[in-house]
Every structure is written in structure tokens, then in C-alpha cells.
Amino acid sequence: MDKANIKKILQGVKDGSINMDDAVEELKKLPFEDLGFAKIDEHRNIRNGFPEVIYAQGKTVEQVKAITKKLMEKNNNIMATRAGKEVFEGILEITSDAVYYETAKIVVVKKRDIAKSDKTIAVITAGTSDMPVAEEAAVTAEVMGNTVNRIYDVGVAGIHRLLAKMDEIMAANVLIVVAGMEGALASVVAGLVDKPVIAVPTSVGYGASFGGLSALLTMLNSCASGIGVVNIDNGFGAGYLAALINKL
């Protein structure tokens, strides 16, 4: 449910194409609809401008299918994160509109055309191994209507690779910097630009990286200004935040 749906219901009541009782039944489903194992937040699109996103990890395929089917009733673009191929195949059983982004582990059901912003979000990685988290951020931002420029494998071990991309980096409105190991790339990028930087630590690294904790602490303790840090491997959170900033 979004503002357009509500306006359509109210207009229907006004012109007589929808009777009052049917309109009340539709509006009763706000703010959520109870499926027993999940409560669908039908009000989120109205509040936040984007429908509830399905976090597939930990859910059964049947649960994800049921949630997807319910969200499809409102003609929303649907996104399921941390989804394996079995989730994608399950969703394909109920709609042919599903697309699977394997590296990002995201399933998208496209029910409406996505208008793209003319402002760019740059997603930058330190290494190729950081790509799964970066792709989660990039696909999230794209599904929310943003143009994304991917700049991958430009970490501090070869700083000339980053400097060669400075024109593209400076052209972006928001920057998402994804790095594992020691996580230094976010500080370097933030020291070179006048745009907000969203830093994403990844769990990539050897033992003393402690599953991304080392990169997280580096980013939190950065001496560069203008950095915000999301949780370890939280590409979705970074992409969503960048999309909100880009919409301002």
C-alpha cells in the first residue's frame, strides 16, 4: 500500500466505483497484515517511500513465497535479500517477474518501472573479494531508483588504481566504500571528496581481522570527516541509506 493506492481507493469511493464497505476492508489492512508467522508492514511504503524488504536468511522458502505473494497484491516492486537460489526458484513458482542477482544474493520482483535519479551513487570496493557486499548495496540502490557507478578493486595496496578513478568518484553524489582487511579505504576516500561517505566493513580478511571487526573499528575511528559506518557486511543498509540521501 502506498499513497497512490490510498488515493485510488478514496477516488473510487468519491466517484462510486468502490463502495464504502470495500474501501473500509482495504484500509483495515493498514498498518499491517498478519500471516501468522509474519506481519506484513503494509504502511511502510507510505511512511518511508519503499515497501518492506524481505530478509530471506532464516526463513523457509514457503515463508518467503507467502510474503512475496502478499506483497505482490499491492503491485509493489519486491526485494528479498540474503536469498539463495532455492528462494529464487520458489519465487519463480508464483511469478515470472523475478530476477536473481547471484553475487548480491538478492531476488527482485519488478512490478513497476523504476524511474532513475540523475544523481549517481558510487559503490567502491577495496578488493574483488568485497564484491558480494558491494553488489548487495548497488542492487539495493538501483531497485530504489538510483544510478549506480561500480568502481571495484581499488584498495590502498595499490593507491594509483583509486587515483585513476577520481573523476568518476568526484562526480558521484554519495559514496559507498566497501572494504575488509584493515578497512583503510574509507578514510582515504573521505579525505579526497566533499560528498558523504558510507563505509561498509566486510568480514574479508585473515584471523586478526576478527570477521570484519578490525575494519569496523578502523572506520569508526577514522580521522577523515564525513564518514558514516554501517554494520559488518551490511550492504543492504548502505544501499538503502545512500538512496535516502540521494533523494533529498
C-alpha positions in Angstrom: 0.0 0.0 0.0 1.3 3.4 -0.9 -0.1 7.0 -1.4 -1.2 6.2 -4.9 -3.2 3.1 -3.7 -4.9 5.2 -1.0 -5.8 8.0 -3.4 -7.2 5.4 -5.8 -9.4 3.9 -3.1 -10.6 7.3 -2.0 -11.3 8.4 -5.6 -13.2 5.2 -6.1 -15.4 6.0 -3.2 -15.9 9.5 -4.4 -16.9 8.5 -7.9 -18.9 5.5 -6.8 -16.8 2.8 -8.4 -15.9 1.4 -4.9 -18.5 1.0 -2.2 -17.8 2.2 1.3 -17.6 -1.3 2.8 -15.0 -2.5 0.3 -12.9 0.7 0.9 -13.0 0.1 4.7 -11.9 -3.5 4.2 -8.9 -2.4 2.2 -7.9 0.3 4.7 -8.4 -2.1 7.6 -5.2 -3.9 6.4 -3.2 -0.9 7.5 -0.8 -0.7 9.3 -0.1 -4.4 8.9 -1.5 -7.7 7.7 -1.0 -10.8 9.9 0.1 -14.1 8.2 0.6 -15.9 11.5 4.4 -16.4 11.0 4.9 -12.8 9.7 3.2 -9.5 10.0 3.4 -7.6 6.6 4.0 -3.9 7.2 1.6 -2.5 4.6 2.2 1.0 5.9 5.9 1.1 5.3 5.7 2.4 1.8 3.6 5.3 2.9 5.9 6.1 5.8 9.3 5.5 4.2 8.7 5.6 0.4 9.7 2.0 -0.1 7.9 -1.3 0.7 9.1 -3.7 3.3 12.1 -5.7 2.2 12.2 -9.5 2.8 15.2 -10.7 4.8 15.3 -14.3 3.4 18.0 -15.7 5.6 16.5 -17.8 8.4 13.1 -18.1 6.6 11.8 -21.1 4.8 11.2 -21.0 1.1 7.5 -21.3 1.7 7.5 -18.4 4.1 9.3 -16.2 1.6 6.9 -17.2 -1.1 3.9 -16.4 1.1 5.2 -13.0 2.0 6.1 -12.3 -1.6 2.6 -13.3 -2.8 1.0 -11.0 -0.3 3.3 -8.0 -1.2 2.5 -8.6 -4.9 -1.2 -7.9 -4.3 -0.2 -4.2 -3.9 1.7 -4.1 -7.2 4.9 -3.3 -5.3 8.5 -3.8 -6.5 9.6 -6.5 -4.1 13.2 -7.2 -2.9 14.4 -10.3 -0.9 17.9 -10.1 0.5 20.3 -12.9 1.6 18.4 -15.2 -0.7 19.8 -18.4 -2.1 18.9 -19.9 -5.4 16.3 -22.1 -3.8 14.5 -19.0 -2.7 14.6 -17.6 -6.2 13.3 -20.8 -7.7 10.5 -20.8 -5.1 9.5 -17.3 -6.0 9.6 -18.2 -9.7 6.8 -20.7 -8.9 4.4 -17.8 -8.2 5.7 -15.1 -10.6 7.8 -15.0 -13.8 8.8 -11.4 -13.0 11.5 -12.4 -10.5 15.2 -11.7 -11.3 18.1 -13.1 -9.3 21.3 -11.2 -8.7 23.5 -14.1 -7.7 26.5 -12.1 -6.4 24.3 -9.9 -4.3 22.1 -12.8 -3.3 19.0 -10.6 -4.0 15.8 -11.5 -5.6 13.8 -8.7 -7.2 10.2 -8.9 -8.4 9.7 -5.9 -10.7 6.0 -4.9 -10.8 6.5 -1.2 -11.7 9.0 0.6 -13.8 11.8 2.2 -11.8 12.5 5.8 -12.6 16.2 6.5 -12.3 17.6 9.6 -10.4 20.1 11.7 -12.4 22.3 11.8 -9.3 24.9 9.0 -9.1 25.8 6.7 -6.2 29.3 5.3 -6.5 30.0 1.9 -4.9 33.7 1.4 -4.3 35.5 -1.7 -3.1 38.9 -2.3 -1.8 39.1 -5.7 -3.4 37.3 -8.2 -5.6 36.5 -10.3 -2.5 34.4 -7.4 -1.2 32.1 -7.6 -4.3 29.2 -9.6 -2.7 28.6 -7.0 -0.1 29.2 -4.2 -2.7 26.7 -5.8 -5.1 24.1 -6.0 -2.3 24.5 -2.3 -1.8 24.5 -1.5 -5.5 21.4 -3.6 -6.4 19.5 -2.2 -3.4 20.3 1.4 -4.5 19.3 0.6 -8.1 16.0 -1.0 -7.1 15.2 2.2 -5.1 15.6 4.2 -8.3 19.2 5.3 -8.4 22.0 5.3 -11.0 25.0 3.4 -9.6 28.6 3.5 -10.7 30.6 0.5 -9.7 34.3 1.1 -9.0 35.8 -2.2 -7.8 39.3 -3.4 -6.7 40.9 0.0 -6.0 42.2 -0.6 -2.4 45.1 1.1 -0.6 47.6 -1.7 -1.5 47.6 0.0 -5.0 46.5 3.5 -4.4 47.2 4.5 -8.0 44.2 2.4 -9.0 41.9 4.6 -6.9 43.5 7.9 -8.1 42.9 6.9 -11.7 39.2 6.8 -10.9 39.0 10.2 -9.2 36.9 11.9 -11.9 34.2 9.2 -11.6 34.4 9.3 -7.8 34.1 13.1 -7.6 31.1 13.0 -10.0 29.1 10.9 -7.5 26.6 12.5 -5.1 27.0 9.7 -2.4 29.8 7.2 -2.0 29.6 3.7 -0.5 33.1 2.4 0.3 33.3 -1.4 1.0 36.5 -2.8 2.5 37.7 -5.7 4.5 41.2 -6.5 5.9 42.2 -3.3 7.8 39.4 -1.2 6.2 41.5 1.8 5.4 40.0 2.7 2.1 37.0 4.6 3.6 39.4 7.1 5.3 41.4 7.6 2.1 38.3 8.3 0.0 36.7 10.6 2.6 39.9 12.6 2.7 39.6 13.3 -1.0 35.9 14.2 -1.6 33.3 16.7 -0.5 30.4 14.1 -0.5 29.0 11.9 2.2 30.8 8.5 2.5 29.0 5.4 3.8 31.6 2.9 5.0 30.9 -0.8 4.9 33.3 -3.1 6.7 33.3 -6.7 5.4 34.3 -9.9 7.0 37.0 -10.5 4.4 40.4 -11.0 5.9 42.8 -13.3 7.9 42.4 -14.3 11.5 43.3 -11.0 13.2 40.6 -9.2 11.2 38.2 -11.0 13.5 35.5 -11.4 10.9 35.4 -7.7 10.0 35.8 -6.3 13.5 39.2 -4.8 12.6 37.8 -3.0 9.5 34.7 -1.8 11.6 36.9 -0.3 14.3 39.2 1.4 11.7 36.2 3.0 10.0 34.7 4.1 13.3 38.0 5.6 14.4 38.7 7.4 11.0 40.3 10.8 11.2 38.6 11.8 8.0 35.4 13.8 8.3 32.0 12.9 6.6 32.0 9.1 7.2 29.1 7.2 8.4 29.6 3.5 9.2 27.1 0.6 8.9 27.4 -2.9 10.3 29.8 -5.6 9.1 28.7 -7.0 5.6 25.6 -4.8 5.7 25.5 -3.8 2.0 21.7 -3.5 2.1 21.8 -0.9 4.9 24.4 1.1 3.0 22.5 1.0 -0.3 19.2 2.0 1.4 20.9 4.9 3.3 22.6 6.1 0.1 19.3 6.1 -1.7 17.6 8.1 1.0 20.4 10.7 0.9 20.3 10.8 -2.9 16.5 11.5 -2.7 16.9 14.7 -0.5 
